[in-house]
Amino acid sequence: MVLADLKQKERARMIDFSEVNELVQRRLIHLGMKENAEICIKRKLPFGGPFMFETGGQSVGIRLQDAKKIRVEKL
């Protein structure tokens, strides 16, 4: 399952984000993202807009095409 498959307010555990662009990977790492981190979808904007999710007390926005490359495990 990928991050883009989750619905608003669903929780998941981030498994792998190695398929994402290297620049986005570095950004996520600098924001404290890591594998096995628990995340919660806060908002999904319509028409292929960005996602907003929370992890470790931080809210992060990410593009839909990047969300389709992040593997998660639903909790």
Biopython code that builds the backbone (N, CA, C, O; Angstrom):
import numpy as np
from Bio.PDB.StructureBuilder import StructureBuilder

atoms = [
    (1, "MET", "N", (0.846, -1.164, 0.000)),
    (1, "MET", "CA", (0.000, 0.000, 0.000)),
    (1, "MET", "C", (0.903, 1.242, 0.000)),
    (1, "MET", "O", (1.991, 1.232, 0.576)),
    (2, "VAL", "N", (0.438, 2.292, -0.646)),
    (2, "VAL", "CA", (1.216, 3.540, -0.693)),
    (2, "VAL", "C", (0.470, 4.638, 0.053)),
    (2, "VAL", "O", (-0.725, 4.519, 0.321)),
    (3, "LEU", "N", (1.180, 5.696, 0.382)),
    (3, "LEU", "CA", (0.621, 6.810, 1.136)),
    (3, "LEU", "C", (-0.604, 7.405, 0.451)),
    (3, "LEU", "O", (-1.547, 7.817, 1.127)),
    (4, "ALA", "N", (-0.605, 7.456, -0.861)),
    (4, "ALA", "CA", (-1.721, 8.041, -1.611)),
    (4, "ALA", "C", (-3.018, 7.237, -1.458)),
    (4, "ALA", "O", (-4.097, 7.768, -1.721)),
    (5, "ASP", "N", (-2.935, 5.977, -1.041)),
    (5, "ASP", "CA", (-4.126, 5.139, -0.877)),
    (5, "ASP", "C", (-4.884, 5.425, 0.411)),
    (5, "ASP", "O", (-6.055, 5.064, 0.532)),
    (6, "LEU", "N", (-4.237, 6.063, 1.365)),
    (6, "LEU", "CA", (-4.879, 6.315, 2.653)),
    (6, "LEU", "C", (-5.913, 7.423, 2.551)),
    (6, "LEU", "O", (-5.808, 8.320, 1.715)),
    (7, "LYS", "N", (-6.909, 7.342, 3.412)),
    (7, "LYS", "CA", (-7.946, 8.362, 3.488)),
    (7, "LYS", "C", (-7.636, 9.306, 4.649)),
    (7, "LYS", "O", (-6.794, 9.014, 5.499)),
    (8, "GLN", "N", (-8.324, 10.426, 4.667)),
    (8, "GLN", "CA", (-8.121, 11.410, 5.718)),
    (8, "GLN", "C", (-8.371, 10.795, 7.097)),
    (8, "GLN", "O", (-9.325, 10.039, 7.278)),
    (9, "LYS", "N", (-7.526, 11.115, 8.051)),
    (9, "LYS", "CA", (-7.561, 10.661, 9.446)),
    (9, "LYS", "C", (-7.148, 9.208, 9.641)),
    (9, "LYS", "O", (-7.248, 8.696, 10.756)),
    (10, "GLU", "N", (-6.684, 8.522, 8.591)),
    (10, "GLU", "CA", (-6.183, 7.157, 8.751)),
    (10, "GLU", "C", (-4.734, 7.206, 9.233)),
    (10, "GLU", "O", (-3.989, 8.137, 8.926)),
    (11, "ARG", "N", (-4.363, 6.194, 9.983)),
    (11, "ARG", "CA", (-3.008, 6.097, 10.527)),
    (11, "ARG", "C", (-2.274, 4.954, 9.830)),
    (11, "ARG", "O", (-2.872, 3.960, 9.418)),
    (12, "ALA", "N", (-0.961, 5.129, 9.711)),
    (12, "ALA", "CA", (-0.148, 4.100, 9.057)),
    (12, "ALA", "C", (1.280, 4.194, 9.579)),
    (12, "ALA", "O", (1.643, 5.141, 10.277)),
    (13, "ARG", "N", (2.072, 3.200, 9.229)),
    (13, "ARG", "CA", (3.494, 3.177, 9.561)),
    (13, "ARG", "C", (4.264, 3.262, 8.258)),
    (13, "ARG", "O", (4.018, 2.490, 7.331)),
    (14, "MET", "N", (5.194, 4.198, 8.189)),
    (14, "MET", "CA", (5.995, 4.385, 6.985)),
    (14, "MET", "C", (6.994, 3.232, 6.872)),
    (14, "MET", "O", (7.774, 2.990, 7.793)),
    (15, "ILE", "N", (6.967, 2.527, 5.748)),
    (15, "ILE", "CA", (7.838, 1.374, 5.549)),
    (15, "ILE", "C", (9.062, 1.738, 4.725)),
    (15, "ILE", "O", (10.188, 1.404, 5.093)),
    (16, "ASP", "N", (8.839, 2.430, 3.597)),
    (16, "ASP", "CA", (9.947, 2.693, 2.676)),
    (16, "ASP", "C", (9.666, 3.939, 1.846)),
    (16, "ASP", "O", (8.586, 4.072, 1.270)),
    (17, "PHE", "N", (10.631, 4.851, 1.783)),
    (17, "PHE", "CA", (10.491, 5.998, 0.894)),
    (17, "PHE", "C", (11.715, 6.158, -0.002)),
    (17, "PHE", "O", (12.070, 7.272, -0.387)),
    (18, "SER", "N", (12.358, 5.039, -0.330)),
    (18, "SER", "CA", (13.562, 5.070, -1.164)),
    (18, "SER", "C", (13.265, 5.328, -2.642)),
    (18, "SER", "O", (14.170, 5.687, -3.395)),
    (19, "GLU", "N", (12.004, 5.150, -3.070)),
    (19, "GLU", "CA", (11.637, 5.378, -4.468)),
    (19, "GLU", "C", (11.420, 6.861, -4.785)),
    (19, "GLU", "O", (11.350, 7.250, -5.951)),
    (20, "VAL", "N", (11.316, 7.675, -3.744)),
    (20, "VAL", "CA", (11.069, 9.109, -3.913)),
    (20, "VAL", "C", (12.364, 9.798, -4.363)),
    (20, "VAL", "O", (13.465, 9.333, -4.067)),
    (21, "ASN", "N", (12.211, 10.892, -5.070)),
    (21, "ASN", "CA", (13.337, 11.712, -5.511)),
    (21, "ASN", "C", (14.294, 11.969, -4.341)),
    (21, "ASN", "O", (13.851, 12.168, -3.209)),
    (22, "GLU", "N", (15.589, 11.964, -4.611)),
    (22, "GLU", "CA", (16.602, 12.123, -3.566)),
    (22, "GLU", "C", (16.440, 13.429, -2.792)),
    (22, "GLU", "O", (16.663, 13.457, -1.582)),
    (23, "LEU", "N", (16.061, 14.494, -3.461)),
    (23, "LEU", "CA", (15.866, 15.783, -2.800)),
    (23, "LEU", "C", (14.711, 15.710, -1.793)),
    (23, "LEU", "O", (14.799, 16.249, -0.690)),
    (24, "VAL", "N", (13.641, 15.043, -2.189)),
    (24, "VAL", "CA", (12.490, 14.874, -1.291)),
    (24, "VAL", "C", (12.870, 13.962, -0.125)),
    (24, "VAL", "O", (12.452, 14.195, 1.009)),
    (25, "GLN", "N", (13.659, 12.926, -0.403)),
    (25, "GLN", "CA", (14.126, 12.031, 0.675)),
    (25, "GLN", "C", (14.895, 12.821, 1.723)),
    (25, "GLN", "O", (14.656, 12.674, 2.922)),
    (26, "ARG", "N", (15.816, 13.655, 1.267)),
    (26, "ARG", "CA", (16.613, 14.453, 2.206)),
    (26, "ARG", "C", (15.729, 15.392, 3.015)),
    (26, "ARG", "O", (15.941, 15.572, 4.215)),
    (27, "ARG", "N", (14.735, 15.991, 2.357)),
    (27, "ARG", "CA", (13.825, 16.888, 3.059)),
    (27, "ARG", "C", (13.071, 16.141, 4.145)),
    (27, "ARG", "O", (12.946, 16.630, 5.267)),
    (28, "LEU", "N", (12.571, 14.961, 3.815)),
    (28, "LEU", "CA", (11.845, 14.166, 4.797)),
    (28, "LEU", "C", (12.741, 13.768, 5.970)),
    (28, "LEU", "O", (12.318, 13.820, 7.125)),
    (29, "ILE", "N", (13.958, 13.377, 5.677)),
    (29, "ILE", "CA", (14.902, 12.987, 6.731)),
    (29, "ILE", "C", (15.221, 14.171, 7.632)),
    (29, "ILE", "O", (15.273, 14.025, 8.853)),
    (30, "HIS", "N", (15.437, 15.351, 7.036)),
    (30, "HIS", "CA", (15.731, 16.553, 7.835)),
    (30, "HIS", "C", (14.546, 16.953, 8.709)),
    (30, "HIS", "O", (14.727, 17.579, 9.754)),
    (31, "LEU", "N", (13.346, 16.599, 8.288)),
    (31, "LEU", "CA", (12.156, 16.886, 9.090)),
    (31, "LEU", "C", (11.903, 15.811, 10.151)),
    (31, "LEU", "O", (10.927, 15.886, 10.897)),
    (32, "GLY", "N", (12.777, 14.822, 10.211)),
    (32, "GLY", "CA", (12.671, 13.794, 11.240)),
    (32, "GLY", "C", (11.932, 12.540, 10.811)),
    (32, "GLY", "O", (11.612, 11.703, 11.655)),
    (33, "MET", "N", (11.651, 12.384, 9.519)),
    (33, "MET", "CA", (10.979, 11.184, 9.043)),
    (33, "MET", "C", (11.975, 10.039, 9.026)),
    (33, "MET", "O", (13.157, 10.225, 8.736)),
    (34, "LYS", "N", (11.483, 8.867, 9.338)),
    (34, "LYS", "CA", (12.312, 7.669, 9.263)),
    (34, "LYS", "C", (11.408, 6.479, 9.029)),
    (34, "LYS", "O", (10.194, 6.558, 9.215)),
    (35, "GLU", "N", (12.001, 5.389, 8.624)),
    (35, "GLU", "CA", (11.224, 4.175, 8.421)),
    (35, "GLU", "C", (10.658, 3.721, 9.755)),
    (35, "GLU", "O", (11.287, 3.899, 10.799)),
    (36, "ASN", "N", (9.475, 3.136, 9.717)),
    (36, "ASN", "CA", (8.718, 2.676, 10.880)),
    (36, "ASN", "C", (8.109, 3.818, 11.694)),
    (36, "ASN", "O", (7.582, 3.579, 12.780)),
    (37, "ALA", "N", (8.170, 5.051, 11.192)),
    (37, "ALA", "CA", (7.530, 6.173, 11.876)),
    (37, "ALA", "C", (6.025, 6.090, 11.658)),
    (37, "ALA", "O", (5.568, 5.736, 10.571)),
    (38, "GLU", "N", (5.262, 6.417, 12.689)),
    (38, "GLU", "CA", (3.810, 6.410, 12.583)),
    (38, "GLU", "C", (3.352, 7.751, 12.009)),
    (38, "GLU", "O", (3.807, 8.809, 12.444)),
    (39, "ILE", "N", (2.450, 7.696, 11.030)),
    (39, "ILE", "CA", (1.944, 8.915, 10.415)),
    (39, "ILE", "C", (0.419, 8.913, 10.418)),
    (39, "ILE", "O", (-0.217, 7.862, 10.509)),
    (40, "CYS", "N", (-0.149, 10.101, 10.318)),
    (40, "CYS", "CA", (-1.603, 10.264, 10.258)),
    (40, "CYS", "C", (-1.915, 11.265, 9.154)),
    (40, "CYS", "O", (-1.346, 12.355, 9.118)),
    (41, "ILE", "N", (-2.821, 10.891, 8.255)),
    (41, "ILE", "CA", (-3.210, 11.786, 7.164)),
    (41, "ILE", "C", (-4.109, 12.871, 7.742)),
    (41, "ILE", "O", (-5.164, 12.576, 8.304)),
    (42, "LYS", "N", (-3.693, 14.116, 7.604)),
    (42, "LYS", "CA", (-4.477, 15.235, 8.107)),
    (42, "LYS", "C", (-5.410, 15.797, 7.046)),
    (42, "LYS", "O", (-6.550, 16.155, 7.339)),
    (43, "ARG", "N", (-4.921, 15.873, 5.814)),
    (43, "ARG", "CA", (-5.742, 16.464, 4.758)),
    (43, "ARG", "C", (-5.284, 15.982, 3.394)),
    (43, "ARG", "O", (-4.086, 15.890, 3.124)),
    (44, "LYS", "N", (-6.252, 15.674, 2.533)),
    (44, "LYS", "CA", (-5.985, 15.330, 1.138)),
    (44, "LYS", "C", (-6.734, 16.340, 0.294)),
    (44, "LYS", "O", (-7.963, 16.392, 0.330)),
    (45, "LEU", "N", (-6.015, 17.133, -0.455)),
    (45, "LEU", "CA", (-6.668, 18.131, -1.286)),
    (45, "LEU", "C", (-7.184, 17.489, -2.568)),
    (45, "LEU", "O", (-6.567, 16.554, -3.078)),
    (46, "PRO", "N", (-8.301, 17.972, -3.093)),
    (46, "PRO", "CA", (-8.906, 17.355, -4.280)),
    (46, "PRO", "C", (-8.128, 17.622, -5.559)),
    (46, "PRO", "O", (-7.216, 18.448, -5.596)),
    (47, "PHE", "N", (-8.512, 16.897, -6.612)),
    (47, "PHE", "CA", (-7.964, 17.069, -7.958)),
    (47, "PHE", "C", (-6.454, 16.853, -8.022)),
    (47, "PHE", "O", (-5.753, 17.573, -8.733)),
    (48, "GLY", "N", (-5.957, 15.874, -7.291)),
    (48, "GLY", "CA", (-4.536, 15.545, -7.349)),
    (48, "GLY", "C", (-3.650, 16.531, -6.610)),
    (48, "GLY", "O", (-2.455, 16.631, -6.887)),
    (49, "GLY", "N", (-4.235, 17.258, -5.671)),
    (49, "GLY", "CA", (-3.474, 18.228, -4.887)),
    (49, "GLY", "C", (-2.593, 17.548, -3.857)),
    (49, "GLY", "O", (-2.578, 16.322, -3.754)),
    (50, "PRO", "N", (-1.863, 18.344, -3.098)),
    (50, "PRO", "CA", (-0.931, 17.779, -2.122)),
    (50, "PRO", "C", (-1.616, 17.113, -0.932)),
    (50, "PRO", "O", (-2.801, 17.323, -0.675)),
    (51, "PHE", "N", (-0.843, 16.311, -0.223)),
    (51, "PHE", "CA", (-1.265, 15.633, 0.990)),
    (51, "PHE", "C", (-0.670, 16.379, 2.161)),
    (51, "PHE", "O", (0.393, 16.989, 2.045)),
    (52, "MET", "N", (-1.350, 16.332, 3.284)),
    (52, "MET", "CA", (-0.788, 16.877, 4.511)),
    (52, "MET", "C", (-0.863, 15.762, 5.541)),
    (52, "MET", "O", (-1.944, 15.246, 5.825)),
    (53, "PHE", "N", (0.276, 15.390, 6.097)),
    (53, "PHE", "CA", (0.274, 14.345, 7.115)),
    (53, "PHE", "C", (1.100, 14.787, 8.305)),
    (53, "PHE", "O", (1.919, 15.701, 8.206)),
    (54, "GLU", "N", (0.874, 14.128, 9.431)),
    (54, "GLU", "CA", (1.558, 14.480, 10.668)),
    (54, "GLU", "C", (2.354, 13.289, 11.167)),
    (54, "GLU", "O", (1.895, 12.148, 11.117)),
    (55, "THR", "N", (3.535, 13.571, 11.643)),
    (55, "THR", "CA", (4.373, 12.554, 12.267)),
    (55, "THR", "C", (5.302, 13.234, 13.254)),
    (55, "THR", "O", (5.882, 14.278, 12.953)),
    (56, "GLY", "N", (5.440, 12.654, 14.414)),
    (56, "GLY", "CA", (6.326, 13.211, 15.427)),
    (56, "GLY", "C", (5.988, 14.641, 15.813)),
    (56, "GLY", "O", (6.879, 15.413, 16.169)),
    (57, "GLY", "N", (4.700, 15.008, 15.747)),
    (57, "GLY", "CA", (4.287, 16.356, 16.109)),
    (57, "GLY", "C", (4.466, 17.398, 15.024)),
    (57, "GLY", "O", (4.177, 18.574, 15.246)),
    (58, "GLN", "N", (4.938, 16.990, 13.851)),
    (58, "GLN", "CA", (5.144, 17.919, 12.735)),
    (58, "GLN", "C", (4.163, 17.615, 11.618)),
    (58, "GLN", "O", (3.870, 16.455, 11.327)),
    (59, "SER", "N", (3.660, 18.677, 10.996)),
    (59, "SER", "CA", (2.813, 18.519, 9.815)),
    (59, "SER", "C", (3.663, 18.734, 8.583)),
    (59, "SER", "O", (4.452, 19.677, 8.514)),
    (60, "VAL", "N", (3.497, 17.847, 7.605)),
    (60, "VAL", "CA", (4.308, 17.887, 6.384)),
    (60, "VAL", "C", (3.379, 17.818, 5.180)),
    (60, "VAL", "O", (2.437, 17.027, 5.158)),
    (61, "GLY", "N", (3.647, 18.645, 4.184)),
    (61, "GLY", "CA", (2.913, 18.597, 2.933)),
    (61, "GLY", "C", (3.762, 17.919, 1.868)),
    (61, "GLY", "O", (4.972, 18.135, 1.804)),
    (62, "ILE", "N", (3.135, 17.103, 1.038)),
    (62, "ILE", "CA", (3.876, 16.369, 0.009)),
    (62, "ILE", "C", (3.020, 16.252, -1.250)),
    (62, "ILE", "O", (1.796, 16.148, -1.168)),
    (63, "ARG", "N", (3.660, 16.269, -2.397)),
    (63, "ARG", "CA", (2.937, 16.167, -3.672)),
    (63, "ARG", "C", (2.360, 14.763, -3.860)),
    (63, "ARG", "O", (2.867, 13.782, -3.316)),
    (64, "LEU", "N", (1.285, 14.701, -4.648)),
    (64, "LEU", "CA", (0.621, 13.423, -4.907)),
    (64, "LEU", "C", (1.566, 12.428, -5.562)),
    (64, "LEU", "O", (1.581, 11.258, -5.180)),
    (65, "GLN", "N", (2.364, 12.869, -6.549)),
    (65, "GLN", "CA", (3.252, 11.915, -7.226)),
    (65, "GLN", "C", (4.310, 11.351, -6.269)),
    (65, "GLN", "O", (4.761, 10.220, -6.453)),
    (66, "ASP", "N", (4.710, 12.116, -5.258)),
    (66, "ASP", "CA", (5.639, 11.593, -4.253)),
    (66, "ASP", "C", (4.912, 10.663, -3.282)),
    (66, "ASP", "O", (5.475, 9.659, -2.846)),
    (67, "ALA", "N", (3.673, 10.989, -2.943)),
    (67, "ALA", "CA", (2.883, 10.149, -2.027)),
    (67, "ALA", "C", (2.623, 8.772, -2.630)),
    (67, "ALA", "O", (2.449, 7.797, -1.899)),
    (68, "LYS", "N", (2.597, 8.688, -3.953)),
    (68, "LYS", "CA", (2.389, 7.397, -4.615)),
    (68, "LYS", "C", (3.625, 6.511, -4.570)),
    (68, "LYS", "O", (3.547, 5.333, -4.920)),
    (69, "LYS", "N", (4.765, 7.051, -4.148)),
    (69, "LYS", "CA", (6.014, 6.288, -4.098)),
    (69, "LYS", "C", (6.417, 5.900, -2.683)),
    (69, "LYS", "O", (7.393, 5.173, -2.497)),
    (70, "ILE", "N", (5.681, 6.372, -1.687)),
    (70, "ILE", "CA", (6.004, 6.081, -0.280)),
    (70, "ILE", "C", (5.164, 4.897, 0.168)),
    (70, "ILE", "O", (3.935, 4.968, 0.188)),
    (71, "ARG", "N", (5.833, 3.808, 0.528)),
    (71, "ARG", "CA", (5.139, 2.587, 0.974)),
    (71, "ARG", "C", (4.812, 2.688, 2.463)),
    (71, "ARG", "O", (5.654, 3.079, 3.271)),
    (72, "VAL", "N", (3.584, 2.332, 2.807)),
    (72, "VAL", "CA", (3.138, 2.377, 4.197)),
    (72, "VAL", "C", (2.396, 1.098, 4.546)),
    (72, "VAL", "O", (1.991, 0.333, 3.670)),
    (73, "GLU", "N", (2.227, 0.885, 5.832)),
    (73, "GLU", "CA", (1.461, -0.247, 6.350)),
    (73, "GLU", "C", (0.365, 0.335, 7.232)),
    (73, "GLU", "O", (0.657, 1.004, 8.223)),
    (74, "LYS", "N", (-0.882, 0.090, 6.884)),
    (74, "LYS", "CA", (-2.011, 0.648, 7.606)),
    (74, "LYS", "C", (-2.084, 0.071, 9.012)),
    (74, "LYS", "O", (-1.876, -1.127, 9.203)),
    (75, "LEU", "N", (-2.380, 0.917, 10.001)),
    (75, "LEU", "CA", (-2.496, 0.468, 11.385)),
    (75, "LEU", "C", (-3.948, 0.218, 11.754)),
    (75, "LEU", "O", (-4.239, -0.167, 12.886)),
]
sb = StructureBuilder()
sb.init_structure("model")
sb.init_model(0)
sb.init_chain("A")
sb.init_seg("    ")
for serial, (resi, resn, name, xyz) in enumerate(atoms, 1):
    if name == "N":
        sb.init_residue(resn, " ", resi, " ")
    sb.init_atom(name, np.array(xyz, "f"), 0.0, 1.0, " ", f" {name:<3s}", serial, name[0])
structure = sb.get_structure()
